[in-house]
């Protein structure tokens, strides 16, 4: 690869990183994935885990969230 191509590639990577940082800065919540079974044989033990995660997210939001943003649990 020649030096011009490498510079163009680096500039493109930097601009993509900047754009993704701007998009994240605009979001008002941090989404947290909750990946526990709510049906089937594992639901007996994992429903409690889901409830625990939801409780922890709620408690953290009462403390002001994380990095100044509220957490949002998704399942």
Helices and strands as residue ranges (DSSP letters): H 3-26, E 29-33, H 43-62, E 70-74
